[in-house]
Amino acid sequence: MADFTDVYLITGFLGSGKTTFLNRLIRQFPRNRKLMVLMNEFGEIGVDGTLVAGEDLDILEISKGSIFCACVKTDFIKGLYEIAQKIKPDILLIESTGVANPVDLKKDLNLPIFKGRFQFKEQFCIIDAANFLDAFQVYASVEKQISSSTRFIINKIDLASREQVEEIKNLVKKYHPDPHFYEATYADINVAELLSLEQPLEGVRYEPGRPMSEEELERYVEELLSDIHESLTPPDLLMSASFFWKGGALSDLREMTARLPREVLRVKGFVQIEGRLHLYNYVMGQCTIEMQDVPVKENQINVLVFIAPPQIMPAVEKLMGDFNFVKTGEINRQEFFQKR
């Protein structure tokens, strides 16, 4: 076990293929190295964690907001402290929510309570070739993700023209003098080299010191978030809401999809159709409904998580009522700036 943990961040806008890419990394990860995954989802119900491969994999899931926003920053800092003190992996993979602004990650990893355990290595940005250019024009988080990344996986190239792919590359080059591009469908690339898995372990000596008590850690995080310079909560310009489906036919879901307001960015969840589990996956007008063979928690079945601007949610809720859906839980705050 190493005295430090290399950290890799996976970013990318909603539906770009981050979880698919994460699974590629996990499958190619050597068994003699200890891996930890931290997954962050904006919605109330976590879906992506269920889709991650690996029976013995250490996974920490944080939902209901972005780990880079004050709304769930407490959970993030506490989670990192637990990882540094007890789990101590060789490599930590962080998959951020698709609407995250990740610029503060390096600062968070260097907080004094972690005693130098974490060493930030690289940030991957997964790009949805078909929808990236449209999202970039509207959402500032997309610009923040590409400006702070080092390697770019242009995914879903089968759904985009060659001209779109080249336009994406030219846009990224405005932020980077020498970007590294990888083109893929289903994030299918040789990823072992991306984590420098062939390089020997090296780093500074980690000195954990005396562990903080739960009360000390709680007080530390409260003081950290009380400083306005350490934590900013952006305006609420996106929301997520969960809806429970009472059941119906596949044709009902397809009709509902066709009637969704165009402003809806993302819908995802597991649904039961004729006794078989399916993954409903909607990204900016494109939808797939595919059978799945994965273990799913009871509270995840027939629950769809929607992400859209707040002014659209009343129309979404009305539409869901027409198709045998009822809203569950509360609508969550968004956590990033929209371009003006």
Secondary structure, 3 states (H helix, E strand, C coil): CCCCEEEEEEECCCCCCHHHHHHHHHHCCCCCCCEEEEEECCCCCCCHHHHCCCCCCEEEEECCCCCCCHHHHHHHHHHHHHHHHHHCCCEEEEECCCCCCHHHHHHHHCCHHHCCCEEEEEEEEEEECCCHHHHHHHEHHHHHHHHHCCEEEEECHHHCCHHHHHHHHHHHHCCCCCCEEEECCCCCCCCHHHHCCCCCCCCCCCCCCCCCCHHHHHHHHHHHHHCCCCCCCCCCCCEEEEEEECCCCHHHHHHHHHCCCCCCCEEEEEEEECCEEEEEEEECCEEEEEECCCCCCHHHECEEEEEECHHHHHHHHHHHHHCCEEEEEEEECCCCCECC
